[in-house]
């Protein structure tokens, strides 16, 4: 689980609030959020909601690590975002939007290339 504050700079004429979200490690589902104007007011969802991260930026405030044997790599994206590639028993995953929609991405390819160089 990740606690992440949205830091997107919206180009709209009205006030678009950036909340702080409790989301899964893949940054694809949110379980609740703290309102931007009252950080003590937490809204919890009965069921997790899909989180669309396209065109949005987040600052990770805290990561709640689960004990796992998975290998994890932190990858800097081409536009300054940070993504996490994880190798588990079921395969490689990434926190980027491309992986969420296509099931593959250049960040996983980068990790695979780096691993092949060391082997």
N, C-alpha and C positions, 0 to 999 in steps of 0.2 A: 504494500500500500504506500501511496505517496500523498503528501500534503503539498499542494502546489498553488502558488498565487499567480493569477493571470496578470501579465504585464503588457498585454496588447495595447498598442496605441491606435485607437479607432479613428477613422477619418469620416466622422459623421457630425451633423450639426447639433445633435442632442447628447446628453450625458449617457454614455454607455458604461455601466458599472463593470469593474473587474473584480470578481469574487475570488475566494480562496477555496479550492476544491479538495476533497478526499477522493482519490482516484486509484485505479489499479496500476500495477507496474507497467503495463503495456500502454497506459494512457489512452485507453479506449472506452472505459466505463467509469462513471462517477457514482459515488455512493451518497454524496451529500456535499453541502458547501456552507461556508461562513459568509454572511452578507458583507458587502464591501463597507457599509456604513456602521455595522455593529458586529465586531468580530466575536462577540460572545453568543450571538444568535446563530446556532447551527441548524440547518435544515437537512433532515435525513430522509432519503427516499425509501419507500417500501421495497422497490426493486431497483437495481442499478440502471442508470440511463446511459445510452450511447453518448460518448463525448466526441464531437467533431473538432479536431485540433488544427484543421487547415486554416491558414492565415492567422493563427493565434500563437502567442508566445507565453510561456510559463516559466516561473522561477521556482525550482524545487526547494521548499522550506525544510522538509523532513522526509526521510525515507524509512519506512518501517520494514526492516529486513526479516524475511522468513528464513529459518535455517534450512538450507538446501545444499545439495552437492553440485548445483549448476555452476558452470563457468560464466562469467559476465565481463563484457568489455564496454567501456565508455568511448563512444565515437563522436567526434566533432563533425557536424554537418557542414555543408558548403555555405550555408547562410547563417552560421553562428549558433544554430541549435545544437543541443547535446542529445544524443540517442544512446540507448542501451541495447546491446545485442547480448542475448543469453542463449547458451547451449544447454538444453535439458535432455532428458531421456527421449522425449518425443521430437526433438529436432531444434533448429535455430529459430529464434524469434527476435523481433526488433520493435522498438517503441515508435518508429516513424510512421507517418501517414501512409506512405507507399506500401509498407508491409501490411498494414491493416486492410487495405483495399485489394492488394494483389497477391499477398502471401509470400512475397520476395522483395528484396531491395538491395541497393548498392552497398549498404552498410554491412550486411551479412556477407556479401561478396568480398568486401574489404577485409573482414575478419578471416574469411577462408583463405584469401591470398596471403595474408600475414602468417597464418598457421602453416601453410604449405612451404613458405620460405624457411621457417624454423625447423621443419621436419626433414 
